[in-house]
């Protein structure tokens, strides 16, 4: 796992500037740094290395191919690179290897097969920049699902690119103009989806694509897909799995076990995050089943039982026999992370579970260099509650929905919380939840929505009207059009799942983990995102994912082979912190300073009126607007750091 950057532009290649750009990524690669320049060709690459495979100098980057044609700066892991080496050797297309890094394997593939064919053969997570000396072409590439980041863009006549936005600030051509339309999208979603970034003219490379730029040509760049999740989903639904339930579970076990085995390849200590939930427990169970030694597992705990999963993780770890480490952190320790967030994430990012993710990454890094995670199980196997809610909501006649909405809003969130607290001891485990009053208000607002696409838009929106909030900005996302393009999908659940996998997964979940982990030089790996597993998941019919109103049915069946049901079956908790209570208490002064009306007017990005209204309602306890306010606060904190 590493970081890289580079410059392509007439007269713009300066080795000192390139070193300064690479130095901003030292956290991603503390073990080695390097630059490569060809001033005559106006191209330069910089790299920082976190050594995972081949710890020797033979893994140094930027790295030329054996033929001398290609030079690469690479971030990520190619899990099947030994198989690719064997294929090259059997075909007599391999030169003598200098080391055993996957970077060198990629270069061997480029020399023999070309870039696109090699990328299609590769199983892994990656981003790269490749300079072809013969064609004078720079090619950028990103893995299929977007595990590894890559930003790029023209700034005048200079083409800049890198693993994080930090690198752009170190180049004198960078203009750092805030894109107000991207800001509007952020206020709705809490993250900025590809291909946008917070800066005008700077883009995230879309997952599963390659982008080429020729030296001496100033042209708009169009990413070209080499793999498409939409195509995979459509093909899977058109040729569904037709075997029995047991055969489906066995098929998932085989594919996921292979992915876990490949992703346990490492020359440094390796472990796994364990929350005790279905996804992480499944990955840990398969890891432990393949290991003769207890694997390392890591969990963060909180004293607040509503946010504490450590007790469940401990029980799963004990049953599986892992070498388990848990760390209980105080609210004060958790809040100490907040000032670091704008620097870690480089652009506004408002998934508050970023806080415990940073903490668990810090803890894991003190023991291992690589950690596997259970991310993506929800998007692939129907785990989010909204997948089950939408169909149920649409079955309720409109007049009844209106009556229910009135009934739900008859009590304030605080009053609902009191009612819930009184009846909670009598409720089944499936009805236990956090913030019941807030959920009642959200459910009431959902009853007013009438179409599938509008329900989904409502469920994924924090600020439902960001154009009113952002001065001069417009959320140009056309969800109804995207929904219409999925008319051939067999269900609203599958439409939501594929949209989540295209947006929320790479730009929220994977971004959150990558920046938190790489901020402490920890590599994370996601076995669910092996593309063979992804392709298989889309062949499975919906009833193998969501059954009897419960998601991840097939994952549960697989996990039950290793862990008793009573250790797993409980309400979905998520990985959060009590931001709402903190904003009324210890974070109040910090938030008040950032939300000051005069400050908002002076900065000129956000309309103060709706913000101050929600801030007042939140402080009074009338409503819990923690997510809306957190979006604004994360932008304001980022803006303050930016200066």
C-alpha positions as CSV (number, residue, x, y, z in Angstrom):
1,X,0.0,0.0,0.0
2,X,1.5,3.3,-1.0
3,X,0.9,6.8,-2.4
4,X,1.9,8.3,-5.6
5,X,1.7,11.6,-7.6
6,X,2.8,13.0,-10.8
7,X,2.9,15.9,-13.3
8,X,2.6,16.0,-17.1
9,X,3.0,19.4,-18.8
10,X,5.3,21.4,-21.0
11,X,8.1,22.8,-18.9
12,X,6.4,21.9,-15.7
13,X,8.5,18.9,-14.5
14,X,10.6,20.0,-11.6
15,X,12.1,17.4,-9.4
16,X,12.1,19.5,-6.3
17,X,8.3,20.2,-6.7
18,X,7.7,16.5,-7.4
19,X,9.5,15.6,-4.2
20,X,7.4,18.1,-2.3
21,X,4.2,16.6,-3.7
22,X,5.3,13.1,-2.8
23,X,6.3,14.2,0.7
24,X,2.6,15.0,1.4
25,X,1.9,11.3,1.1
26,X,4.5,10.1,3.6
27,X,1.8,8.7,5.9
28,X,0.7,6.4,3.0
29,X,4.3,5.2,2.5
30,X,6.7,5.7,5.4
31,X,9.2,3.0,4.3
32,X,10.6,4.4,1.1
33,X,10.3,7.4,-1.3
34,X,11.3,7.9,-4.9
35,X,10.9,10.2,-7.9
36,X,11.4,9.6,-11.6
37,X,11.5,12.3,-14.2
38,X,11.9,12.5,-18.0
39,X,12.3,16.3,-18.5
40,X,12.5,15.9,-22.2
41,X,9.1,14.2,-22.3
42,X,7.7,16.6,-19.6
43,X,6.7,13.7,-17.3
44,X,7.5,13.1,-13.7
45,X,6.3,10.5,-11.1
46,X,6.7,10.5,-7.3
47,X,6.0,7.6,-4.9
48,X,6.0,6.7,-1.2
49,X,6.0,3.1,-0.2
50,X,4.5,1.0,2.6
51,X,6.3,-2.3,2.1
52,X,4.0,-5.3,2.2
53,X,5.3,-7.6,-0.5
54,X,9.1,-7.8,-1.2
55,X,10.5,-5.6,1.5
56,X,13.8,-5.4,-0.3
57,X,15.0,-2.5,-2.5
58,X,13.8,-4.5,-5.5
59,X,10.3,-3.2,-4.7
60,X,11.4,0.5,-5.0
61,X,9.2,2.8,-7.1
62,X,8.7,4.4,-9.5
63,X,9.7,1.2,-11.3
64,X,10.6,0.7,-14.9
65,X,9.6,-2.5,-16.8
66,X,12.3,-5.0,-17.9
67,X,11.9,-3.8,-21.5
68,X,12.3,-0.2,-20.4
69,X,9.1,0.8,-22.2
70,X,6.9,1.4,-19.1
71,X,7.5,3.2,-15.8
72,X,4.9,2.8,-13.1
73,X,3.9,4.4,-9.8
74,X,1.5,1.9,-8.1
75,X,-0.7,1.8,-5.0
76,X,-2.4,-1.4,-3.9
77,X,-2.1,-5.1,-4.0
78,X,-2.5,-7.6,-6.9
79,X,-3.6,-10.7,-5.0
80,X,-3.1,-13.2,-7.8
81,X,0.2,-11.8,-9.0
82,X,2.0,-15.1,-8.4
83,X,-0.4,-16.8,-10.7
84,X,0.2,-14.1,-13.3
85,X,3.9,-14.7,-13.0
86,X,3.4,-18.4,-13.5
87,X,1.3,-17.7,-16.6
88,X,4.0,-15.4,-18.1
89,X,6.7,-18.0,-17.3
90,X,4.8,-20.8,-18.9
91,X,4.3,-18.8,-22.0
92,X,8.0,-17.9,-22.2
93,X,7.1,-14.2,-21.8
94,X,8.8,-13.5,-18.5
95,X,12.2,-12.0,-18.2
96,X,14.4,-12.7,-15.2
97,X,12.7,-11.2,-12.1
98,X,14.5,-8.7,-10.0
99,X,12.4,-9.4,-6.9
100,X,9.0,-10.8,-5.9
101,X,6.8,-7.6,-5.8
102,X,3.4,-7.5,-7.4
103,X,4.5,-4.2,-9.0
104,X,7.1,-6.0,-11.0
105,X,4.6,-8.6,-12.0
106,X,2.3,-5.9,-13.4
107,X,5.1,-4.5,-15.5
108,X,5.9,-8.0,-16.8
109,X,2.2,-8.3,-17.8
110,X,2.3,-4.8,-19.5
111,X,5.4,-5.8,-21.6
112,X,3.8,-9.1,-22.6
113,X,0.0,-8.4,-22.9
114,X,-0.4,-4.6,-22.8
115,X,-2.1,-2.5,-20.1
116,X,-5.8,-3.3,-20.5
117,X,-5.4,-7.1,-20.8
118,X,-3.1,-7.2,-17.7
119,X,-5.5,-5.1,-15.6
120,X,-8.4,-7.4,-16.6
121,X,-6.4,-10.4,-15.5
122,X,-5.6,-8.9,-12.2
123,X,-7.5,-9.5,-8.9
124,X,-6.9,-6.8,-6.4
125,X,-7.2,-3.2,-5.2
126,X,-5.1,-0.7,-7.0
127,X,-4.5,2.7,-8.5
128,X,-1.6,3.4,-10.8
129,X,0.0,5.8,-13.2
130,X,1.9,4.3,-16.1
131,X,4.1,6.2,-18.5
132,X,4.6,4.5,-22.0
133,X,7.9,5.8,-23.4
134,X,7.0,4.5,-26.9
135,X,3.7,6.2,-27.4
136,X,4.4,9.1,-24.9
137,X,1.1,8.3,-23.2
138,X,0.3,8.5,-19.5
139,X,-2.4,6.0,-18.4
140,X,-4.1,6.2,-15.0
141,X,-6.1,3.2,-13.7
142,X,-8.3,2.4,-10.7
143,X,-9.6,-0.9,-9.3
144,X,-13.0,-2.2,-10.2
145,X,-14.9,-1.2,-7.1
146,X,-12.9,1.9,-6.0
147,X,-10.9,0.7,-3.0
148,X,-7.9,2.8,-3.8
149,X,-8.2,6.6,-4.5
150,X,-6.9,8.5,-7.5
151,X,-7.5,12.2,-8.3
152,X,-6.5,14.0,-11.5
153,X,-7.1,17.2,-13.5
154,X,-5.8,19.9,-15.7
155,X,-4.7,23.2,-14.1
156,X,-4.0,25.4,-17.1
157,X,-1.5,23.5,-19.3
158,X,-0.4,21.2,-16.4
159,X,-1.9,17.8,-15.8
160,X,-1.7,16.8,-12.1
161,X,-2.6,13.5,-10.4
162,X,-2.2,11.8,-7.1
163,X,-3.5,9.5,-4.4
164,X,-4.9,12.3,-2.3
165,X,-5.8,16.0,-2.8
166,X,-2.8,17.0,-0.6
167,X,-0.4,16.6,-3.5
168,X,-2.1,19.2,-5.6
169,X,-1.5,21.9,-3.0
170,X,2.2,21.4,-3.3
171,X,2.2,22.4,-7.0
172,X,2.2,26.1,-8.0
173,X,-0.2,25.5,-10.9
174,X,-3.0,24.4,-8.5
175,X,-5.8,27.0,-8.2
176,X,-7.8,25.4,-5.3
177,X,-11.2,26.8,-6.5
178,X,-14.1,25.3,-4.5
179,X,-16.8,23.7,-6.7
180,X,-20.1,24.9,-5.2
181,X,-22.0,22.2,-7.1
182,X,-19.9,19.5,-5.5
183,X,-20.5,21.2,-2.2
184,X,-24.3,20.9,-2.8
185,X,-23.9,17.2,-3.5
186,X,-21.9,16.9,-0.3
187,X,-24.6,18.6,1.8
188,X,-27.1,16.1,0.5
189,X,-25.0,12.9,0.9
190,X,-22.2,13.7,3.3
191,X,-19.6,12.7,0.8
192,X,-18.6,13.8,-2.8
193,X,-19.1,11.1,-5.4
194,X,-16.9,10.4,-8.3
195,X,-16.1,12.0,-10.6
196,X,-16.4,15.2,-8.7
197,X,-14.1,16.5,-6.0
198,X,-14.4,19.6,-3.8
199,X,-12.1,21.5,-6.2
200,X,-13.2,22.7,-9.6
201,X,-11.3,20.9,-12.5
202,X,-10.1,18.1,-10.2
203,X,-11.8,14.7,-10.5
204,X,-11.8,11.3,-8.9
205,X,-11.1,8.6,-11.4
206,X,-14.3,6.5,-11.7
207,X,-13.7,2.9,-10.5
208,X,-13.1,0.3,-13.1
209,X,-11.8,2.7,-15.7
210,X,-8.5,3.7,-17.5
211,X,-7.7,7.2,-18.5
212,X,-5.0,8.2,-21.0
213,X,-3.3,11.5,-21.7
214,X,-0.8,12.0,-24.5
215,X,2.2,14.3,-24.0
216,X,1.8,17.6,-25.8
217,X,-2.0,17.4,-26.0
218,X,-4.2,19.5,-23.8
219,X,-7.5,17.7,-24.1
220,X,-10.4,16.7,-21.9
221,X,-9.9,13.2,-20.6
222,X,-12.6,10.6,-20.8
223,X,-12.3,7.5,-18.6
224,X,-12.8,4.2,-20.5
225,X,-14.3,1.3,-18.6
226,X,-12.4,-2.0,-18.5
227,X,-15.0,-3.5,-16.0
228,X,-18.5,-2.3,-15.3
229,X,-20.5,-3.1,-12.2
230,X,-23.7,-2.2,-14.0
231,X,-22.9,-4.7,-16.8
232,X,-22.0,-7.3,-14.1
233,X,-25.3,-6.8,-12.3
234,X,-27.4,-7.0,-15.5
235,X,-25.6,-10.1,-16.7
236,X,-26.1,-11.7,-13.3
237,X,-29.8,-11.0,-13.1
238,X,-30.3,-12.2,-16.7
239,X,-28.5,-15.5,-15.9
240,X,-29.4,-16.2,-12.3
241,X,-28.2,-19.0,-10.1
242,X,-30.7,-21.8,-10.3
243,X,-29.4,-24.3,-7.7
244,X,-30.6,-25.0,-4.2
245,X,-30.1,-22.9,-1.1
246,X,-27.4,-25.2,0.1
247,X,-25.6,-25.1,-3.2
248,X,-25.7,-21.3,-3.2
249,X,-24.2,-21.2,0.3
250,X,-21.5,-23.6,-0.8
251,X,-20.8,-21.5,-3.9
252,X,-20.4,-18.4,-1.8
253,X,-18.2,-20.2,0.7
254,X,-15.8,-21.4,-2.1
255,X,-15.5,-18.0,-3.7
256,X,-15.2,-16.0,-0.5
257,X,-12.7,-18.5,1.0
258,X,-10.5,-18.2,-2.0
259,X,-10.7,-14.4,-1.8
260,X,-9.7,-14.5,1.9
261,X,-6.8,-16.9,1.2
262,X,-5.5,-14.6,-1.5
263,X,-5.8,-11.5,0.7
264,X,-3.9,-13.1,3.5
265,X,-0.7,-13.0,1.4
266,X,1.7,-10.7,3.2
267,X,5.3,-10.3,4.2
268,X,4.3,-8.3,7.3
269,X,2.0,-9.0,10.2
270,X,-1.7,-9.2,9.3
271,X,-5.0,-9.2,11.2
272,X,-8.7,-8.2,10.9
273,X,-11.2,-5.7,12.2
274,X,-14.0,-7.5,14.1
275,X,-17.2,-5.7,15.2
276,X,-19.1,-9.0,16.0
277,X,-21.5,-8.3,13.2
278,X,-22.3,-10.6,10.3
279,X,-19.9,-9.2,7.7
280,X,-16.7,-8.9,9.8
281,X,-17.5,-12.2,11.7
282,X,-17.7,-14.0,8.4
283,X,-14.4,-12.8,7.2
284,X,-12.7,-13.6,10.5
285,X,-14.3,-17.0,10.6
286,X,-12.9,-17.9,7.1
287,X,-9.5,-16.4,8.0
288,X,-9.3,-18.5,11.2
289,X,-10.4,-21.6,9.4
290,X,-7.5,-21.3,7.1
291,X,-4.9,-20.5,9.8
292,X,-3.1,-22.9,12.1
293,X,-2.4,-20.0,14.5
294,X,-4.8,-17.6,16.1
295,X,-5.3,-14.6,13.9
296,X,-5.2,-11.1,15.3
297,X,-8.5,-9.3,15.6
298,X,-9.3,-5.8,16.8
299,X,-12.3,-4.0,18.3
300,X,-12.9,-0.5,19.7
301,X,-15.3,-0.3,22.7
302,X,-17.3,2.5,24.2
303,X,-18.9,2.7,27.7
304,X,-22.2,3.9,26.2
305,X,-24.0,0.5,25.6
306,X,-26.0,2.0,22.7
307,X,-22.8,2.4,20.7
308,X,-20.7,-0.5,22.1
309,X,-20.2,-3.6,19.9
310,X,-17.1,-4.7,21.8
311,X,-18.9,-7.2,24.0
312,X,-20.3,-9.0,20.9
313,X,-17.0,-9.0,19.1
314,X,-15.4,-10.5,22.2
315,X,-17.9,-13.3,22.2
316,X,-17.3,-14.1,18.5
317,X,-13.5,-13.9,19.0
318,X,-13.6,-16.3,21.9
319,X,-15.7,-18.8,20.0
320,X,-13.4,-18.7,16.9
321,X,-10.2,-18.7,19.0
322,X,-8.7,-15.5,17.7
323,X,-5.9,-13.5,19.4
324,X,-8.3,-10.6,20.2
325,X,-7.4,-7.1,21.2
326,X,-10.0,-4.6,22.4
327,X,-9.6,-1.0,23.5
328,X,-12.2,0.9,25.4
329,X,-11.9,4.6,24.6
330,X,-13.4,7.5,26.5
331,X,-15.6,10.1,24.9
332,X,-12.7,12.5,25.4
333,X,-10.3,10.3,23.5
334,X,-12.9,9.9,20.7
335,X,-13.5,13.6,20.4
336,X,-9.7,14.2,20.2
337,X,-9.8,12.7,16.7
338,X,-12.2,15.4,15.4
339,X,-9.6,18.2,14.8
340,X,-7.6,15.7,12.6
341,X,-10.4,14.8,10.3
342,X,-10.2,17.6,7.8
343,X,-6.5,16.9,7.2
344,X,-7.0,13.1,7.0
345,X,-9.9,13.3,4.5
346,X,-8.6,16.3,2.4
347,X,-12.1,17.3,1.3
348,X,-15.4,17.6,3.3
349,X,-16.4,14.1,4.5
350,X,-19.2,13.7,7.1
351,X,-19.7,10.0,7.9
352,X,-19.3,10.3,11.7
353,X,-18.2,6.6,11.9
354,X,-14.9,8.0,10.6
355,X,-14.1,8.7,14.3
356,X,-14.2,5.1,15.6
357,X,-12.6,4.0,12.2
358,X,-9.6,6.2,13.0
359,X,-9.4,4.8,16.5
360,X,-9.6,1.1,15.5
361,X,-7.0,1.7,12.8
362,X,-4.6,3.3,15.3
363,X,-5.0,0.3,17.6
364,X,-4.5,-2.2,14.8
365,X,-1.4,-0.5,13.5
366,X,0.3,-0.9,16.8
367,X,0.1,-4.7,16.2
368,X,-0.1,-5.3,12.4
369,X,0.6,-3.6,9.1
370,X,-2.3,-5.2,7.2
371,X,-6.0,-5.6,8.3
372,X,-8.9,-7.3,6.5
373,X,-12.3,-5.8,6.9
374,X,-15.9,-6.9,6.3
375,X,-17.0,-3.9,4.3
376,X,-19.4,-4.3,1.3
377,X,-21.5,-7.1,2.7
378,X,-24.5,-4.8,2.9
379,X,-24.3,-3.6,-0.7
380,X,-23.8,-7.1,-2.1
381,X,-26.2,-9.1,0.0
382,X,-29.0,-6.6,0.9
383,X,-28.0,-5.7,4.4
384,X,-29.3,-2.1,4.7
385,X,-32.7,-1.6,6.3
386,X,-33.8,0.6,3.5
387,X,-33.8,-2.3,1.1
388,X,-36.6,-4.0,3.1
389,X,-38.5,-0.8,4.0
390,X,-39.1,0.5,0.5
391,X,-41.3,-2.4,-0.7
392,X,-43.3,-2.3,2.6
393,X,-43.9,1.5,2.4
394,X,-45.2,1.3,-1.2
395,X,-47.7,-1.4,-0.2
396,X,-49.4,1.0,2.3
397,X,-52.3,3.0,0.7
398,X,-51.7,6.7,0.5
399,X,-54.6,7.7,2.8
400,X,-53.3,5.3,5.5
401,X,-49.8,6.7,5.1
402,X,-51.0,10.2,5.7
403,X,-52.8,9.1,8.9
404,X,-49.7,7.4,10.1
405,X,-47.6,10.4,9.4
406,X,-49.9,12.6,11.5
407,X,-49.8,10.0,14.3
408,X,-46.0,9.8,14.3
409,X,-45.6,13.6,14.4
410,X,-48.1,14.0,17.2
411,X,-45.3,13.4,19.7
412,X,-41.9,15.1,19.7
413,X,-38.8,12.9,19.3
414,X,-38.1,13.4,23.1
415,X,-41.6,12.2,23.9
416,X,-41.2,9.2,21.6
417,X,-37.9,8.3,23.3
418,X,-39.7,8.3,26.7
419,X,-42.5,6.1,25.4
420,X,-40.0,3.7,23.9
421,X,-37.9,3.6,27.1
422,X,-41.1,2.5,29.0
423,X,-42.0,-0.3,26.6
424,X,-38.4,-1.4,25.6
425,X,-38.3,-4.3,28.2
426,X,-41.3,-5.9,26.5
427,X,-40.0,-5.6,22.9
428,X,-38.3,-8.4,20.9
429,X,-34.7,-8.0,20.0
430,X,-35.6,-7.2,16.4
431,X,-37.3,-4.0,17.5
432,X,-34.5,-2.7,19.7
433,X,-32.9,0.5,18.3
434,X,-31.1,3.7,18.9
435,X,-32.8,7.2,18.8
436,X,-36.4,5.9,18.4
437,X,-37.8,9.4,18.4
438,X,-35.7,10.5,15.6
439,X,-36.5,7.4,13.6
440,X,-40.2,8.1,14.1
441,X,-39.8,11.6,12.6
442,X,-37.9,10.2,9.6
443,X,-40.6,7.5,9.1
444,X,-43.3,10.2,9.1
445,X,-41.5,12.1,6.4
446,X,-41.2,9.0,4.3
447,X,-44.9,8.4,4.4
448,X,-45.3,11.5,2.2
449,X,-43.1,10.1,-0.6
450,X,-44.9,8.2,-3.3
451,X,-42.4,6.7,-5.8
452,X,-39.5,4.2,-5.5
453,X,-36.9,6.7,-6.7
454,X,-38.2,9.4,-4.4
455,X,-38.1,7.1,-1.4
456,X,-34.5,6.1,-2.2
457,X,-33.5,9.8,-2.7
458,X,-35.1,10.6,0.7
459,X,-33.3,7.8,2.4
460,X,-29.9,8.7,1.2
461,X,-30.3,12.5,1.7
462,X,-29.2,14.4,4.7
463,X,-30.2,17.9,3.5
464,X,-33.1,17.2,1.1
465,X,-32.8,20.6,-0.6
466,X,-29.1,21.4,-0.7
467,X,-29.6,24.0,-3.5
468,X,-31.3,26.2,-0.9
469,X,-28.4,25.7,1.5
470,X,-25.4,26.2,-0.8
471,X,-25.1,29.7,-2.2
472,X,-24.5,29.5,-5.9
473,X,-24.4,25.7,-5.9
474,X,-26.7,23.1,-7.4
475,X,-26.9,19.3,-6.9
476,X,-27.0,18.2,-10.5
477,X,-27.5,14.5,-9.6
478,X,-30.4,13.2,-11.5
479,X,-31.6,10.3,-9.4
480,X,-34.9,9.7,-11.3
481,X,-33.0,9.4,-14.5
482,X,-30.6,7.0,-12.9
483,X,-33.5,5.0,-11.5
484,X,-35.2,4.9,-14.9
485,X,-32.0,3.6,-16.5
486,X,-32.3,0.6,-14.1
487,X,-35.9,-0.2,-15.2
488,X,-34.7,-3.6,-16.5
489,X,-33.7,-4.6,-12.9
490,X,-36.0,-7.1,-11.3
491,X,-36.8,-5.2,-8.0
492,X,-36.4,-1.9,-6.2
493,X,-34.1,-3.6,-3.8
494,X,-31.6,-4.5,-6.5
495,X,-31.9,-1.0,-8.0
496,X,-30.9,0.5,-4.6
497,X,-28.1,-2.1,-4.1
498,X,-26.4,-1.3,-7.4
499,X,-26.7,2.5,-6.9
500,X,-25.3,2.1,-3.4
501,X,-22.4,0.0,-4.8
502,X,-21.7,2.7,-7.4
503,X,-21.7,5.7,-5.1
504,X,-22.1,5.2,-1.3
505,X,-19.7,2.2,-1.2
506,X,-16.6,3.7,-2.9
507,X,-17.1,7.3,-2.0
508,X,-18.2,6.9,1.6
509,X,-17.4,3.5,3.1
510,X,-14.2,2.7,1.2
511,X,-13.0,6.3,1.4
512,X,-13.6,6.4,5.1
513,X,-11.6,3.3,5.7
514,X,-8.7,4.1,3.3
515,X,-8.0,7.6,4.7
516,X,-8.4,6.5,8.4
517,X,-6.1,3.5,7.9
518,X,-3.6,5.0,5.6
519,X,-3.4,8.0,8.0
520,X,-1.6,5.6,10.4
521,X,0.2,3.6,7.6
522,X,-2.1,0.6,7.9
523,X,-3.2,-1.3,4.8
524,X,-6.8,-2.5,4.7
525,X,-8.2,-5.3,2.4
526,X,-11.8,-6.1,1.6
527,X,-12.4,-9.7,0.6
528,X,-16.1,-9.1,-0.3
529,X,-14.8,-6.9,-3.1
530,X,-12.9,-9.6,-4.9
531,X,-14.6,-9.2,-8.3
532,X,-15.4,-13.0,-8.5
533,X,-17.4,-12.6,-5.3
534,X,-19.1,-9.5,-6.6
535,X,-20.1,-11.2,-9.8
536,X,-21.4,-14.2,-8.0
537,X,-23.5,-12.0,-5.6
538,X,-25.3,-10.6,-8.6
539,X,-26.2,-14.0,-9.9
540,X,-28.1,-14.8,-6.7
541,X,-31.8,-14.2,-6.7
542,X,-33.2,-11.6,-4.3
543,X,-34.7,-14.2,-1.9
544,X,-31.2,-15.5,-1.2
545,X,-30.2,-12.0,0.0
546,X,-33.4,-10.7,1.7
547,X,-35.8,-13.3,3.2
548,X,-38.7,-12.7,5.5
549,X,-37.8,-9.1,5.7
550,X,-34.2,-9.8,6.9
551,X,-31.1,-9.0,4.8
552,X,-27.9,-11.0,4.2
553,X,-29.7,-14.3,4.4
554,X,-27.0,-16.2,2.5
555,X,-24.2,-14.6,4.5
556,X,-26.0,-15.7,7.7
557,X,-26.2,-19.3,6.5
558,X,-22.5,-19.3,5.8
559,X,-21.6,-17.7,9.1
560,X,-23.7,-20.2,11.0
561,X,-21.3,-22.9,9.9
562,X,-18.7,-21.3,12.2
563,X,-20.6,-19.3,14.8
564,X,-23.8,-20.0,16.8
565,X,-26.8,-18.0,15.9
566,X,-27.2,-16.6,19.4
567,X,-23.9,-14.8,19.1
568,X,-24.9,-13.1,15.8
569,X,-28.6,-12.4,15.8
570,X,-29.3,-8.9,17.2
571,X,-30.4,-5.6,15.7
572,X,-28.1,-3.9,13.2
573,X,-26.1,-1.3,15.2
574,X,-23.6,0.3,12.8
575,X,-20.3,1.8,13.9
576,X,-21.1,5.2,15.4
577,X,-20.6,7.7,18.1
578,X,-23.2,9.9,20.0
579,X,-22.6,13.0,17.9
580,X,-26.0,14.4,18.7
581,X,-25.4,14.4,22.5
582,X,-21.8,15.7,22.1
583,X,-23.1,18.7,20.1
584,X,-25.4,19.6,22.9
585,X,-22.5,19.1,25.4
586,X,-18.8,19.1,25.1
587,X,-18.7,20.0,21.4
588,X,-21.2,22.9,21.7
589,X,-18.7,25.7,21.8
590,X,-16.7,24.3,18.9
591,X,-19.8,23.9,16.9
592,X,-21.2,27.3,17.8
593,X,-18.0,29.0,16.6
594,X,-18.2,27.2,13.2
595,X,-21.9,27.8,12.8
596,X,-21.8,31.5,13.8
597,X,-24.1,33.5,11.6
598,X,-21.7,36.3,10.9
599,X,-19.0,33.8,10.0
600,X,-21.3,31.9,7.6
601,X,-22.3,35.2,5.9
602,X,-18.6,36.3,5.6
603,X,-17.5,33.1,4.0
604,X,-20.3,33.2,1.5
605,X,-20.8,29.5,0.9
606,X,-23.8,28.5,3.0
607,X,-27.1,30.1,3.8
608,X,-27.1,30.7,7.5
609,X,-30.9,30.6,8.0
610,X,-31.7,26.9,7.7
611,X,-28.5,26.0,9.6
612,X,-29.2,28.3,12.5
613,X,-32.8,27.0,12.6
614,X,-31.7,23.4,12.9
615,X,-29.0,24.3,15.4
616,X,-31.5,25.9,17.7
617,X,-33.9,23.0,17.4
618,X,-31.1,20.5,18.1
619,X,-29.9,22.4,21.2
620,X,-33.4,22.6,22.6
621,X,-33.9,18.8,22.2
622,X,-36.9,19.3,19.9
623,X,-35.2,17.4,17.1
624,X,-32.0,15.5,16.6
625,X,-30.4,17.1,13.6
626,X,-26.9,15.6,14.2
627,X,-26.4,14.4,10.6
628,X,-27.4,17.7,9.0
629,X,-25.2,19.6,11.4
630,X,-22.3,17.2,11.1
631,X,-22.3,17.8,7.3
632,X,-22.1,21.5,7.8
633,X,-19.5,21.3,10.6
634,X,-17.2,19.0,8.5
635,X,-17.3,21.5,5.7
636,X,-16.7,24.4,8.0
637,X,-13.8,22.6,9.8
638,X,-12.3,21.7,6.4
639,X,-12.7,25.3,5.2
640,X,-11.0,26.6,8.4
641,X,-8.0,24.3,7.9
642,X,-7.8,25.2,4.2
643,X,-7.4,28.8,5.2
